Amino acid sequence: MLIAQVSDLHVCAPGQLANGVVDTNAMAREGLRAVAALQPRPDALLLTGDLVEAGGADSYAHLLELLAPIDLPLYPLAGNHDERASLAEAFAGRIGPHSARLPGFWQYAAALGPLRLLALDTVVPMEGHGALCARRLDWLDQRLAEDATPTVIAMHHPPFATCIGHMDEMGLLEGAEALEAIVRRHGQVQAILCGHLHRSIQVRFGGTVAMVCPSTAHQIALNLLGSSADGYVMETPGFQLHLWHGGRLVSHTAPIGDFGGTKPFA
Ligand SMILES: [Fe+2]
């Protein structure tokens, strides 16, 4: 089982730029082209939120156009830039097989071969930060209690402090401790796959590993001064590949771009 993960595509309506500057549409197109060309071919594509820059049906329609060359089951999540209703409408006929949808949220389970995916909804409408309320956490606890299959949890907002000040201020401000306690009780959780931070980060969490996937577009500046200074940088974008092999999830971060191909060792 090979899961490709892209995150924070921030797709706009055709012809528009994110922040008025970043051509996230062109960058999403290039990132998705790289995913479509992967060998071996992934079994599923996970999209960990901020799929579009500003909600809206026109942005989601464009995203689906960009996703058209991807002939894989799609597992989209909502981020703080998404609109649950528009996302649900856009992906109604395009999301991969799934079950156990939590009414009122974009939260579901999916069987991915030997793995189980539990997709969480951390969105607080009209806010940048995230939250997991009792209903969403209870749902997760029940899903983990009912099935001991090796499980991957996916969520937009990382449930840990990253030490990038302004992003932590809009991190998962509710439910992180309760989530960690739940994960610690259920040993089948192989990883927690996140977005939101627009750069690769890994941390131990609740006895498992939690990690953040880079954005296909702009990256958040690596500012560990603890200040709330805000900023993004045009570092190389990327995506992640999670391979279930030998009873472990092996995760790779891949940069997006043309680096001149593979050269043989002399
Ligand atoms: Fe984002």
Residues whose N, C-alpha, C, O or C-beta is under 5 A from the ligand:
A	BS01	LIG	D8 D50 H196
